Amino acid sequence: MAEPPPHRLPLTFGVAANKVHGIMKVARLYDVSDIRIEECAKPEPGPGDLLVRTRACGICSGDIVPWYMKRKAPLVPGHEPAGIVEAAGAAVRDFKPGDRVFAHHHAPCFQCAACRRGEYVQCSTWRATKIMPGGMSEYFTVSAENQRDTLKLPDSMSDADAVLIEPAACVVKSVRRGALKPGESILIIGLGIMGMLHVKIARHLGAGMIIGADLAELRVKRALELGADRGIVVDGDNLATQVREITGGAMADVVIVGPGSSKVMAAGIAAAGKGATVVQFTYTPPEEELIVNPHDLYFNETRLVPSYSCGPDDTRAAFNLVAAGVIDSKELVTHRFPLDRVTEAFETARRPESLKVVVTFPG
């Protein structure tokens, strides 16, 4: 993957002093089942900021996890936005009004020890940055820091395609951390939108056998349509047994554990072959514990690797996959709702028949 370009923007956190300019609508989440359309002041960008008019924003699978969102509430959710630059501060050089952009909600400093190791999500600047107030709003500001991971969109890339850049970037990182090699088998547990993106990207990277597993039969069928070789409808504790039958006893070379559950993590470890890598793709509740047998881990040389969010190198790789049509919204976006129907959008995102739900904005 290409190295991100060095920043050329001032190291200031510039949205706190924004002036007020007009009124806009936002979706404010108080709980996953309590999302309200509210009006608030539309910010004016500071000298180093962008003001972006939102065109579309995806609902992340994390946005519908009750315990995770409740501890953040109240907030304006949404970190998968695509929009058009409405205004740029006087110090901005790389963007101008009219540019269509994707803006990542976090961006690193590129200078600290974590950044030098390529561990961008461990950078304190990465964790401190965000778009304001969030993607589920008619307008949001992008600070100078966040412009380090803001990308201009070509005319050929639709808003719905651009919404997939951030989730695809998380999958790019996951597959990279899983060290998937051409010809290797991969088991993908959980076939929501992130599981389907794993299927698409694993196929693009030359995986051998791709096995998709989910509780919902309709999602398993969809994974087969999108490129998986075999599907497993999980019923009780049958996952490892079915993987053993499919692989002739070899089990999976790489296992992606999508659901944020220690029980599913344990099932993923049980389905891993010798020398395999098991990737924890989603956070678990803080009180959950994972019991593992270190004897088996040691002699099987099983690697347990977490993969949290993504960095600028991943977003650029994902951008290229979307631009090339490897990731296509026509295959993956199942529902679209205007902002005024955001409650219905979130309800739909929790249903197994949905993959990607996108909230759209007028204009």
Residue frames as qw, qx, qy, qz and C-alpha x, y, z in Angstrom:
[[0.000, 0.886, 0.463, 0.000, 0.00, 0.00, 0.00],
 [0.363, 0.601, -0.044, 0.711, 1.19, 3.49, -0.74],
 [0.367, -0.297, -0.486, 0.735, 2.38, 5.57, 2.19],
 [0.025, 0.896, 0.439, -0.061, 0.05, 8.44, 3.08],
 [0.393, 0.654, -0.034, 0.646, 1.32, 11.85, 2.02],
 [0.378, -0.192, -0.472, 0.773, 2.96, 13.93, 4.75],
 [0.026, -0.851, -0.499, 0.160, 0.68, 16.54, 6.25],
 [0.359, 0.279, 0.106, 0.884, 1.06, 20.08, 5.04],
 [0.301, -0.733, -0.357, -0.495, -1.49, 21.63, 7.35],
 [0.074, -0.570, 0.463, -0.675, -1.15, 23.53, 10.64],
 [0.442, -0.154, -0.853, 0.231, -1.23, 21.43, 13.80],
 [0.235, -0.081, 0.351, -0.903, -4.23, 23.14, 15.38],
 [0.022, 0.426, 0.903, -0.051, -7.55, 21.83, 16.54],
 [0.056, 0.005, 0.137, 0.989, -9.61, 24.47, 14.84],
 [0.238, -0.481, -0.676, -0.505, -13.35, 23.89, 15.21],
 [0.313, -0.497, -0.649, 0.484, -13.92, 25.08, 18.76],
 [0.060, -0.456, -0.123, 0.880, -14.02, 28.74, 17.81],
 [0.137, 0.330, 0.718, 0.598, -16.36, 28.29, 14.83],
 [0.265, 0.120, 0.131, -0.948, -18.90, 31.00, 14.28],
 [0.420, 0.394, 0.786, -0.227, -22.58, 30.27, 13.78],
 [0.188, 0.269, -0.429, -0.842, -24.06, 30.63, 10.31],
 [0.622, -0.008, -0.455, -0.637, -27.66, 29.49, 9.82],
 [0.698, -0.189, 0.536, -0.436, -29.55, 26.43, 11.00],
 [0.445, 0.271, -0.797, -0.305, -29.22, 22.78, 9.99],
 [0.893, -0.236, -0.005, -0.384, -30.86, 19.46, 10.81],
 [0.135, 0.447, -0.872, 0.148, -29.04, 16.67, 12.62],
 [0.832, -0.262, -0.436, -0.220, -29.98, 13.20, 13.84],
 [0.116, -0.579, 0.630, -0.505, -29.14, 13.01, 17.54],
 [0.715, -0.108, -0.689, -0.056, -28.90, 9.59, 19.15],
 [0.443, -0.574, 0.392, -0.566, -29.98, 9.24, 22.77],
 [0.633, -0.174, 0.747, -0.104, -30.18, 5.45, 22.55],
 [0.132, -0.093, 0.830, 0.533, -30.19, 3.01, 19.63],
 [0.036, 0.552, 0.812, 0.185, -33.99, 3.09, 19.68],
 [0.081, -0.887, -0.331, 0.311, -34.22, 6.83, 20.41],
 [0.435, -0.016, 0.323, 0.840, -32.92, 8.94, 17.53],
 [0.139, 0.826, 0.440, -0.324, -34.40, 12.41, 17.02],
 [0.433, 0.530, 0.256, 0.683, -34.22, 14.95, 14.23],
 [0.310, -0.782, -0.261, 0.474, -33.17, 18.24, 15.80],
 [0.396, 0.839, 0.047, 0.369, -32.14, 21.66, 14.59],
 [0.612, -0.598, -0.004, 0.518, -28.88, 23.26, 15.58],
 [0.102, 0.894, -0.203, -0.385, -26.56, 26.00, 14.40],
 [0.863, 0.432, 0.045, 0.256, -24.63, 25.38, 11.19],
 [0.561, -0.622, 0.143, 0.527, -20.94, 26.07, 11.86],
 [0.457, 0.874, -0.166, -0.005, -18.74, 28.31, 9.80],
 [0.906, 0.056, -0.160, 0.389, -15.24, 26.90, 9.21],
 [0.423, -0.814, 0.163, 0.362, -12.25, 28.30, 11.02],
 [0.176, 0.801, -0.444, -0.361, -9.09, 29.26, 9.07],
 [0.024, -0.395, 0.897, 0.197, -7.89, 25.65, 8.63],
 [0.477, 0.181, 0.803, -0.309, -11.28, 23.93, 8.37],
 [0.159, -0.113, -0.712, -0.675, -13.65, 22.69, 5.70],
 [0.544, 0.191, 0.458, -0.676, -17.42, 22.96, 5.86],
 [0.049, 0.036, -0.909, -0.413, -18.90, 19.97, 4.03],
 [0.663, 0.066, 0.055, -0.744, -22.50, 19.62, 2.89],
 [0.424, -0.117, 0.895, -0.071, -23.43, 15.99, 3.47],
 [0.533, 0.214, -0.505, -0.645, -24.76, 13.99, 0.54],
 [0.880, -0.132, -0.402, -0.216, -24.87, 10.52, 2.09],
 [0.154, -0.553, 0.719, -0.391, -23.75, 8.73, 5.25],
 [0.654, -0.032, -0.743, -0.138, -23.75, 5.03, 6.01],
 [0.708, -0.563, 0.196, -0.379, -24.94, 3.39, 9.21],
 [0.250, 0.477, -0.826, 0.165, -22.03, 1.42, 10.65],
 [0.717, -0.249, -0.647, -0.072, -22.65, -1.93, 12.28],
 [0.392, -0.088, -0.574, 0.714, -21.14, -0.40, 15.42],
 [0.207, -0.204, 0.020, -0.957, -23.81, 2.34, 15.37],
 [0.721, -0.278, -0.300, -0.559, -26.46, -0.24, 16.29],
 [0.590, -0.050, -0.725, 0.352, -24.61, -1.95, 19.16],
 [0.413, -0.806, -0.324, -0.275, -26.69, -0.92, 22.21],
 [0.687, -0.611, -0.124, 0.372, -24.06, -1.00, 24.97],
 [0.577, 0.018, 0.167, 0.799, -21.46, 0.76, 22.83],
 [0.071, 0.549, 0.312, 0.772, -23.67, 3.61, 21.65],
 [0.471, -0.781, -0.390, -0.127, -25.47, 4.13, 24.94],
 [0.637, -0.523, -0.114, 0.555, -22.26, 5.02, 26.73],
 [0.371, 0.081, 0.251, 0.891, -21.50, 7.65, 24.05],
 [0.059, -0.696, -0.557, -0.448, -24.97, 9.19, 23.95],
 [0.571, 0.730, 0.333, -0.173, -26.19, 11.77, 23.33],
 [0.314, -0.428, 0.504, 0.682, -24.32, 12.29, 20.07],
 [0.644, 0.607, -0.117, -0.451, -24.73, 12.88, 16.36],
 [0.774, -0.148, 0.577, 0.212, -23.63, 9.52, 14.90],
 [0.715, 0.686, 0.133, 0.016, -22.21, 8.84, 11.48],
 [0.350, -0.700, 0.477, 0.399, -18.61, 8.34, 10.42],
 [0.538, 0.122, 0.709, 0.440, -19.05, 7.17, 6.83],
 [0.293, 0.797, 0.276, -0.451, -19.93, 10.44, 5.09],
 [0.464, 0.205, 0.464, 0.726, -19.60, 11.67, 1.54],
 [0.067, 0.863, 0.376, -0.330, -20.28, 15.28, 0.70],
 [0.480, 0.661, 0.173, 0.551, -19.39, 18.46, -1.11],
 [0.418, -0.231, -0.246, 0.843, -17.11, 21.16, 0.24],
 [0.027, 0.884, 0.462, 0.071, -19.33, 24.16, 0.90],
 [0.004, 0.966, -0.177, 0.190, -16.62, 26.47, 2.24],
 [0.838, 0.026, -0.253, 0.484, -12.91, 26.34, 3.03],
 [0.412, -0.845, -0.054, 0.336, -10.98, 28.39, 5.57],
 [0.268, 0.928, -0.243, -0.092, -8.33, 30.83, 4.42],
 [0.277, -0.640, 0.712, 0.082, -5.45, 28.49, 5.38],
 [0.817, 0.140, 0.558, -0.041, -6.78, 25.50, 3.42],
 [0.082, 0.606, -0.555, -0.564, -4.73, 24.77, 0.30],
 [0.114, -0.122, 0.950, 0.265, -5.68, 21.26, -0.80],
 [0.129, 0.525, 0.841, 0.029, -9.47, 21.59, -1.07],
 [0.087, 0.032, -0.120, -0.989, -11.88, 24.14, -2.49],
 [0.545, 0.299, 0.427, -0.657, -15.65, 24.70, -2.58],
 [0.733, 0.423, -0.240, -0.475, -17.31, 22.26, -4.94],
 [0.243, 0.378, -0.893, 0.014, -14.92, 19.37, -4.29],
 [0.884, -0.245, -0.209, -0.339, -16.67, 16.08, -3.59],
 [0.105, 0.546, -0.746, 0.366, -14.97, 14.40, -0.63],
 [0.821, -0.349, -0.452, 0.011, -14.84, 11.44, 1.71],
 [0.053, -0.702, 0.460, -0.542, -13.66, 12.46, 5.18],
 [0.651, -0.143, -0.707, 0.236, -12.39, 9.95, 7.73],
 [0.465, -0.823, -0.183, -0.271, -13.52, 10.80, 11.25],
 [0.661, -0.668, 0.207, 0.272, -10.02, 10.25, 12.67],
 [0.670, 0.668, -0.194, 0.260, -6.56, 11.10, 11.33],
 [0.810, -0.385, -0.105, 0.430, -3.08, 10.58, 12.79],
 [0.154, -0.917, 0.172, 0.324, -0.15, 12.94, 13.26],
 [0.832, 0.510, -0.133, 0.171, 2.28, 10.83, 11.13],
 [0.203, 0.760, -0.458, 0.416, 5.07, 11.82, 13.57],
 [0.605, -0.556, 0.444, -0.356, 4.71, 9.89, 16.85],
 [0.201, -0.362, 0.910, 0.027, 6.16, 6.48, 17.66],
 [0.609, 0.295, 0.694, -0.247, 2.87, 4.72, 16.91],
 [0.581, 0.749, 0.008, -0.319, 2.62, 6.38, 13.49],
 [0.126, 0.685, -0.689, -0.202, 6.23, 5.47, 12.67],
 [0.327, -0.108, 0.938, -0.044, 5.27, 1.84, 13.29],
 [0.288, -0.109, -0.678, -0.668, 2.20, 2.24, 11.09],
 [0.210, -0.442, -0.838, 0.241, -0.08, 1.75, 14.11],
 [0.015, -0.369, -0.158, -0.916, -2.14, 4.83, 13.28],
 [0.537, -0.605, -0.431, -0.401, -5.12, 4.01, 15.50],
 [0.694, -0.456, -0.366, 0.420, -2.83, 4.10, 18.56],
 [0.308, 0.288, -0.023, 0.907, -1.80, 7.70, 17.78],
 [0.088, -0.497, -0.575, 0.644, -3.18, 10.14, 20.38],
 [0.189, 0.302, -0.188, -0.915, -4.00, 12.63, 17.62],
 [0.297, -0.115, -0.822, -0.472, -5.94, 9.95, 15.73],
 [0.265, -0.445, -0.830, 0.207, -8.03, 9.28, 18.83],
 [0.069, -0.488, -0.337, 0.802, -8.61, 12.97, 19.55],
 [0.140, 0.171, -0.391, -0.893, -9.72, 14.01, 16.06],
 [0.302, 0.457, 0.831, -0.097, -13.26, 13.79, 14.70],
 [0.003, 0.371, 0.451, 0.812, -15.64, 15.40, 12.25],
 [0.028, 0.310, 0.571, -0.760, -18.10, 17.80, 13.86],
 [0.568, -0.394, 0.500, -0.521, -20.85, 17.20, 14.80],
 [0.550, -0.032, 0.834, -0.001, -21.01, 13.87, 12.92],
 [0.060, -0.033, 0.749, 0.659, -22.02, 12.46, 9.57],
 [0.018, -0.581, -0.808, -0.102, -25.75, 12.31, 10.31],
 [0.041, -0.728, -0.237, 0.642, -26.07, 16.06, 9.86],
 [0.553, 0.798, 0.239, 0.015, -26.73, 18.32, 6.91],
 [0.368, 0.814, -0.335, 0.299, -23.28, 19.91, 7.33],
 [0.829, -0.496, -0.022, 0.258, -20.11, 18.96, 9.18],
 [0.086, 0.924, -0.373, -0.013, -16.69, 20.49, 9.65],
 [0.941, 0.099, -0.106, 0.307, -13.39, 18.82, 8.87],
 [0.390, -0.866, 0.194, 0.246, -10.43, 20.11, 10.86],
 [0.295, 0.774, -0.547, -0.119, -6.92, 20.55, 9.47],
 [0.350, -0.367, 0.857, -0.091, -5.93, 17.30, 11.19],
 [0.697, 0.266, 0.632, -0.209, -8.78, 15.34, 9.64],
 [0.572, 0.745, -0.149, -0.308, -7.91, 16.63, 6.19],
 [0.101, -0.552, 0.815, 0.146, -4.88, 14.33, 6.35],
 [0.216, 0.102, 0.966, 0.095, -7.34, 11.51, 5.70],
 [0.483, 0.628, 0.330, -0.514, -9.85, 13.32, 3.49],
 [0.412, -0.028, 0.725, 0.552, -9.95, 12.22, -0.14],
 [0.389, 0.396, -0.166, -0.815, -11.33, 13.92, -3.24],
 [0.639, 0.243, 0.722, -0.110, -13.88, 11.82, -5.09],
 [0.083, -0.086, 0.642, 0.757, -13.90, 11.40, -8.87],
 [0.539, 0.140, -0.077, -0.827, -17.09, 12.09, -10.82],
 [0.594, 0.093, -0.739, -0.303, -17.27, 8.37, -11.62],
 [0.278, -0.102, -0.862, 0.412, -17.70, 7.45, -7.93],
 [0.387, -0.627, -0.446, -0.508, -21.25, 7.77, -6.64],
 [0.333, -0.591, 0.376, -0.631, -22.08, 8.99, -3.14],
 [0.929, -0.243, 0.083, -0.268, -23.23, 5.48, -2.21],
 [0.861, 0.272, -0.284, 0.322, -19.90, 4.06, -3.40],
 [0.205, 0.608, -0.403, 0.652, -17.98, 6.68, -1.41],
 [0.661, -0.534, 0.194, -0.490, -19.87, 5.72, 1.75],
 [0.994, -0.077, -0.072, 0.019, -18.24, 2.28, 1.48],
 [0.470, 0.652, -0.449, 0.390, -14.66, 3.62, 1.63],
 [0.272, -0.593, 0.563, -0.507, -14.38, 3.67, 5.43],
 [0.877, -0.181, 0.350, -0.274, -15.94, 0.23, 6.09],
 [0.897, 0.405, -0.137, 0.113, -13.90, -1.25, 3.24],
 [0.238, 0.717, -0.513, 0.407, -10.77, 0.29, 4.75],
 [0.597, -0.472, 0.518, -0.390, -11.46, -1.49, 8.04],
 [0.968, 0.112, 0.209, -0.084, -11.65, -4.75, 6.09],
 [0.613, 0.672, -0.339, 0.240, -8.46, -3.99, 4.17],
 [0.122, -0.659, 0.612, -0.419, -6.69, -3.65, 7.52],
 [0.816, -0.228, 0.412, -0.336, -8.34, -6.80, 8.90],
 [0.946, 0.322, 0.005, 0.032, -7.27, -8.96, 5.97],
 [0.406, 0.714, -0.451, 0.349, -3.77, -7.46, 6.10],
 [0.350, -0.566, 0.607, -0.435, -3.45, -8.21, 9.81],
 [0.916, -0.035, 0.327, -0.232, -4.73, -11.71, 9.12],
 [0.166, -0.557, 0.721, 0.377, -1.82, -12.07, 6.66],
 [0.815, 0.361, 0.410, -0.195, -4.03, -13.77, 4.07],
 [0.172, -0.448, 0.681, 0.553, -1.94, -15.20, 1.22],
 [0.623, 0.307, -0.390, -0.604, -3.12, -16.22, -2.25],
 [0.598, 0.100, -0.782, -0.143, -4.52, -19.73, -2.21],
 [0.060, 0.033, -0.814, 0.576, -5.16, -19.84, 1.54],
 [0.300, -0.560, -0.738, -0.227, -8.54, -20.66, 3.03],
 [0.044, -0.163, 0.320, -0.932, -10.44, -18.04, 5.00],
 [0.229, -0.550, -0.802, 0.037, -13.44, -18.45, 7.29],
 [0.074, -0.279, 0.037, -0.957, -15.55, -15.31, 7.70],
 [0.203, -0.460, -0.826, 0.255, -17.90, -15.49, 10.68],
 [0.071, 0.690, 0.363, -0.622, -20.75, -12.99, 10.49],
 [0.357, 0.257, 0.616, 0.653, -22.12, -11.97, 7.10],
 [0.098, 0.878, 0.307, -0.354, -23.47, -8.49, 7.58],
 [0.440, 0.894, -0.084, 0.010, -21.99, -5.72, 5.48],
 [0.171, -0.787, 0.591, 0.043, -18.51, -6.14, 7.00],
 [0.696, -0.108, 0.707, 0.067, -18.54, -9.88, 6.40],
 [0.702, 0.630, 0.328, 0.048, -19.61, -9.35, 2.80],
 [0.205, 0.928, -0.310, -0.020, -16.79, -6.84, 2.31],
 [0.470, -0.516, 0.712, 0.077, -14.40, -9.48, 3.65],
 [0.774, 0.276, 0.567, 0.062, -15.75, -11.90, 1.05],
 [0.536, 0.841, 0.075, 0.028, -15.26, -9.40, -1.78],
 [0.013, 0.884, -0.467, 0.009, -11.76, -8.33, -0.73],
 [0.627, -0.341, 0.698, 0.052, -10.56, -11.87, 0.07],
 [0.780, 0.443, 0.433, 0.091, -11.69, -12.97, -3.39],
 [0.365, 0.922, -0.122, 0.042, -9.91, -10.00, -4.98],
 [0.206, -0.778, 0.594, -0.029, -6.70, -10.89, -3.13],
 [0.567, 0.374, -0.715, -0.163, -6.71, -14.45, -4.43],
 [0.535, -0.298, 0.666, -0.426, -7.95, -16.43, -1.45],
 [0.112, 0.063, -0.964, -0.234, -8.33, -20.15, -2.08],
 [0.295, -0.500, -0.797, -0.166, -11.48, -21.36, -0.34],
 [0.165, -0.243, 0.231, -0.928, -13.74, -18.68, 1.16],
 [0.321, -0.412, -0.851, 0.043, -16.17, -19.99, 3.76],
 [0.222, -0.377, 0.075, -0.896, -18.93, -17.70, 5.04],
 [0.339, -0.322, -0.858, 0.211, -20.81, -18.45, 8.24],
 [0.247, -0.227, 0.124, -0.934, -23.85, -16.78, 9.78],
 [0.295, 0.196, 0.803, -0.478, -26.96, -17.56, 11.78],
 [0.543, 0.549, 0.207, -0.601, -29.18, -16.26, 8.96],
 [0.686, 0.189, 0.644, 0.281, -29.56, -18.50, 5.91],
 [0.441, 0.860, 0.249, 0.059, -30.42, -15.57, 3.63],
 [0.088, -0.913, 0.365, 0.158, -27.08, -13.91, 4.43],
 [0.598, -0.284, 0.701, 0.263, -25.21, -17.14, 3.77],
 [0.633, 0.533, 0.531, 0.182, -26.90, -17.37, 0.36],
 [0.230, 0.973, -0.003, -0.029, -25.96, -13.77, -0.40],
 [0.371, -0.716, 0.538, 0.245, -22.32, -14.43, 0.51],
 [0.667, 0.071, 0.684, 0.287, -22.26, -17.28, -2.00],
 [0.476, 0.801, 0.344, 0.121, -23.61, -14.91, -4.65],
 [0.009, 0.982, -0.186, -0.036, -20.88, -12.38, -3.83],
 [0.454, 0.675, -0.575, 0.092, -18.00, -14.82, -4.13],
 [0.505, -0.444, 0.689, -0.273, -17.85, -17.21, -1.19],
 [0.360, 0.239, -0.861, -0.270, -17.18, -20.84, -2.10],
 [0.433, -0.303, -0.847, 0.058, -19.00, -22.50, 0.78],
 [0.325, -0.507, 0.086, -0.794, -21.58, -21.36, 3.30],
 [0.341, -0.168, -0.861, 0.337, -22.40, -22.47, 6.81],
 [0.462, -0.612, -0.180, -0.616, -25.68, -21.74, 8.58],
 [0.151, 0.277, -0.767, 0.559, -24.53, -21.82, 12.19],
 [0.730, -0.419, -0.300, -0.449, -26.76, -23.90, 14.44],
 [0.828, -0.559, 0.025, 0.031, -25.58, -24.30, 18.01],
 [0.414, -0.708, 0.509, 0.261, -21.96, -25.48, 18.18],
 [0.870, 0.298, 0.376, 0.114, -21.73, -26.94, 14.66],
 [0.288, 0.915, -0.227, -0.167, -19.28, -24.40, 13.21],
 [0.203, -0.631, 0.735, 0.143, -16.00, -26.23, 13.80],
 [0.655, 0.091, 0.750, -0.005, -17.52, -29.56, 12.73],
 [0.628, 0.721, 0.284, -0.079, -18.72, -28.10, 9.43],
 [0.151, 0.883, -0.419, -0.150, -15.40, -26.35, 8.77],
 [0.446, -0.398, 0.796, 0.095, -13.61, -29.65, 9.39],
 [0.692, 0.359, 0.627, -0.002, -15.86, -31.41, 6.88],
 [0.474, 0.871, 0.056, -0.119, -15.47, -28.68, 4.25],
 [0.109, 0.853, -0.509, -0.041, -11.67, -28.52, 4.57],
 [0.875, 0.172, -0.451, 0.047, -11.02, -32.23, 4.92],
 [0.792, -0.473, -0.248, 0.296, -9.75, -31.73, 8.45],
 [0.545, 0.262, -0.087, 0.792, -7.30, -28.90, 7.67],
 [0.180, -0.781, -0.419, 0.426, -9.54, -26.18, 9.13],
 [0.318, 0.922, 0.159, 0.153, -9.13, -22.52, 8.10],
 [0.646, 0.184, -0.127, 0.729, -5.84, -20.72, 7.48],
 [0.018, 0.142, -0.176, 0.974, -7.36, -17.35, 8.42],
 [0.186, -0.611, -0.769, 0.038, -10.44, -16.79, 10.56],
 [0.042, -0.313, 0.017, -0.949, -12.26, -13.45, 10.71],
 [0.189, -0.483, -0.796, 0.311, -14.48, -13.18, 13.78],
 [0.021, -0.494, -0.292, -0.819, -17.08, -10.54, 13.01],
 [0.520, -0.718, -0.358, -0.291, -19.49, -10.64, 15.97],
 [0.039, 0.607, -0.496, 0.620, -18.26, -8.91, 19.12],
 [0.860, -0.376, 0.033, -0.344, -18.58, -11.93, 21.37],
 [0.206, -0.577, 0.787, -0.079, -16.07, -13.98, 23.33],
 [0.771, 0.092, 0.603, -0.184, -18.19, -17.07, 22.62],
 [0.747, 0.661, 0.052, -0.055, -17.83, -16.51, 18.87],
 [0.112, 0.804, -0.583, 0.035, -14.11, -15.82, 19.33],
 [0.531, -0.325, 0.774, -0.119, -13.76, -19.22, 20.99],
 [0.812, 0.386, 0.422, -0.114, -15.66, -20.82, 18.10],
 [0.501, 0.832, -0.233, -0.049, -13.33, -19.09, 15.64],
 [0.163, -0.661, 0.730, -0.057, -10.26, -20.40, 17.43],
 [0.700, -0.039, 0.699, -0.140, -11.73, -23.90, 17.35],
 [0.759, 0.592, 0.262, -0.067, -12.18, -23.60, 13.58],
 [0.166, 0.882, -0.419, -0.137, -8.60, -22.43, 12.95],
 [0.944, 0.219, -0.200, 0.143, -5.99, -24.73, 11.46],
 [0.757, -0.408, 0.022, 0.510, -2.41, -25.19, 12.57],
 [0.427, -0.097, 0.194, 0.878, -0.41, -21.99, 12.14],
 [0.071, 0.708, 0.563, 0.420, -3.61, -20.03, 11.48],
 [0.086, 0.049, -0.227, 0.969, -4.41, -16.43, 12.32],
 [0.131, -0.678, -0.723, 0.006, -7.67, -15.54, 14.09],
 [0.119, 0.260, 0.016, 0.958, -8.68, -11.90, 13.71],
 [0.065, -0.622, -0.652, 0.429, -10.94, -10.22, 16.26],
 [0.213, 0.418, 0.406, 0.784, -12.72, -7.71, 14.05],
 [0.328, -0.695, -0.265, -0.582, -15.23, -6.22, 16.51],
 [0.061, -0.393, 0.594, -0.699, -15.02, -4.98, 20.08],
 [0.495, -0.381, -0.781, -0.003, -16.64, -6.94, 22.90],
 [0.445, -0.832, -0.122, -0.308, -18.33, -5.55, 26.02],
 [0.117, 0.713, -0.566, 0.398, -15.59, -4.58, 28.51],
 [0.625, -0.417, 0.534, -0.388, -16.66, -7.16, 31.07],
 [0.966, 0.203, -0.057, -0.150, -16.41, -10.15, 28.72],
 [0.339, -0.629, 0.688, 0.129, -13.48, -12.54, 29.10],
 [0.797, 0.398, -0.392, -0.230, -12.08, -15.09, 26.68],
 [0.713, -0.437, 0.548, -0.033, -10.90, -18.41, 28.06],
 [0.684, 0.574, -0.426, -0.144, -8.29, -20.03, 25.84],
 [0.944, -0.255, 0.145, 0.151, -6.16, -23.12, 26.16],
 [0.023, 0.874, -0.438, -0.209, -2.55, -21.88, 25.95],
 [0.601, -0.225, 0.743, 0.190, -1.32, -25.46, 25.41],
 [0.629, 0.517, 0.560, 0.153, -3.23, -25.68, 22.13],
 [0.233, 0.965, -0.032, -0.114, -2.33, -22.13, 21.11],
 [0.297, -0.728, 0.568, 0.241, 1.34, -22.90, 21.62],
 [0.533, -0.120, 0.794, 0.266, 1.59, -26.22, 19.81],
 [0.512, 0.639, 0.557, 0.142, -0.76, -25.14, 16.99],
 [0.330, -0.162, 0.137, 0.920, 0.97, -21.74, 16.82],
 [0.068, 0.761, 0.603, 0.230, -2.39, -20.01, 16.57],
 [0.228, 0.047, -0.092, 0.968, -2.09, -16.24, 16.32],
 [0.046, -0.782, -0.607, 0.137, -4.81, -14.06, 17.89],
 [0.296, 0.043, 0.147, 0.943, -4.79, -10.61, 16.28],
 [0.149, 0.736, 0.502, -0.428, -7.19, -7.71, 16.92],
 [0.298, 0.256, 0.417, 0.819, -8.02, -5.30, 14.10],
 [0.040, -0.716, -0.481, 0.504, -9.47, -1.97, 15.20],
 [0.262, 0.874, 0.091, -0.399, -10.71, 0.59, 12.66],
 [0.767, 0.418, 0.233, 0.428, -8.25, 1.70, 9.95],
 [0.347, -0.611, 0.112, 0.702, -5.55, 4.21, 9.04],
 [0.334, 0.741, -0.148, -0.563, -4.87, 6.47, 6.06],
 [0.005, 0.354, -0.850, -0.389, -3.01, 3.75, 4.16],
 [0.252, 0.280, 0.924, -0.070, -6.09, 1.54, 4.45],
 [0.368, 0.702, 0.361, -0.491, -8.50, 4.26, 3.31],
 [0.228, 0.644, -0.467, -0.562, -6.40, 4.89, 0.21],
 [0.066, -0.113, 0.966, 0.223, -6.32, 1.17, -0.59],
 [0.291, 0.482, 0.780, -0.271, -10.09, 0.99, -0.07],
 [0.300, 0.712, -0.012, -0.635, -10.60, 4.07, -2.24],
 [0.138, 0.437, -0.738, -0.495, -8.75, 2.28, -5.05],
 [0.147, 0.151, 0.978, 0.014, -10.90, -0.85, -4.63],
 [0.322, 0.651, 0.522, -0.448, -14.08, 1.22, -4.83],
 [0.238, 0.689, -0.282, -0.623, -12.78, 3.20, -7.80],
 [0.070, 0.298, -0.876, -0.372, -11.91, -0.06, -9.60],
 [0.716, -0.057, -0.296, -0.629, -15.39, -1.51, -9.00],
 [0.385, 0.068, -0.894, 0.219, -14.17, -4.31, -6.71],
 [0.009, -0.402, -0.701, 0.589, -16.43, -2.80, -4.05],
 [0.110, -0.268, -0.515, -0.807, -19.73, -1.75, -5.65],
 [0.305, 0.050, 0.471, -0.826, -22.65, -0.12, -3.85],
 [0.666, 0.086, -0.341, -0.657, -25.09, -1.71, -6.31],
 [0.646, 0.005, -0.763, 0.012, -24.21, -5.10, -4.78],
 [0.421, -0.090, -0.691, 0.581, -24.00, -4.03, -1.15],
 [0.188, 0.035, 0.282, -0.940, -26.30, -1.08, -0.40],
 [0.059, -0.354, -0.925, -0.125, -29.72, -2.59, 0.25],
 [0.122, -0.813, -0.565, 0.065, -31.64, 0.36, 1.72],
 [0.255, 0.207, -0.016, 0.944, -31.63, 4.16, 1.45],
 [0.203, -0.775, -0.585, 0.128, -33.57, 6.59, 3.63],
 [0.141, 0.740, -0.012, 0.657, -33.72, 10.39, 3.76],
 [0.186, 0.232, -0.591, 0.750, -32.55, 12.05, 6.96],
 [0.511, -0.249, 0.139, -0.811, -36.13, 12.64, 8.11],
 [0.929, -0.112, -0.188, -0.297, -36.61, 8.86, 8.22],
 [0.241, 0.575, -0.730, 0.281, -33.40, 8.14, 10.13],
 [0.573, -0.259, 0.622, -0.466, -35.21, 6.22, 12.89],
 [0.917, 0.276, 0.132, -0.256, -36.57, 3.82, 10.28],
 [0.570, 0.649, -0.497, 0.083, -33.10, 3.59, 8.77],
 [0.098, -0.499, 0.775, -0.374, -31.57, 2.48, 12.08],
 [0.768, -0.028, 0.481, -0.422, -34.39, -0.01, 12.68],
 [0.861, 0.468, -0.117, -0.159, -33.79, -1.48, 9.23],
 [0.316, 0.672, -0.646, 0.177, -30.04, -1.73, 9.83],
 [0.406, -0.360, 0.749, -0.381, -30.74, -4.12, 12.72],
 [0.879, 0.192, 0.244, -0.362, -32.64, -6.56, 10.51],
 [0.638, -0.239, 0.657, 0.325, -30.88, -9.57, 8.93],
 [0.631, 0.587, 0.467, 0.198, -32.26, -8.81, 5.46],
 [0.172, 0.981, -0.092, -0.016, -30.33, -5.53, 5.32],
 [0.798, 0.086, -0.078, 0.591, -26.67, -5.19, 4.42],
 [0.311, -0.068, -0.093, 0.943, -25.73, -1.53, 4.01],
 [0.001, -0.846, -0.532, 0.032, -28.21, 1.15, 4.98],
 [0.375, 0.113, 0.075, 0.917, -27.45, 4.66, 3.74],
 [0.008, 0.797, 0.437, -0.417, -29.00, 7.93, 4.88],
 [0.426, 0.400, 0.372, 0.721, -29.30, 10.46, 2.07],
 [0.129, -0.593, -0.250, 0.754, -29.50, 14.25, 2.13],
 [0.459, 0.807, 0.370, -0.042, -31.21, 16.71, -0.20],
 [0.113, 0.939, -0.215, -0.242, -29.40, 18.84, -2.74]]
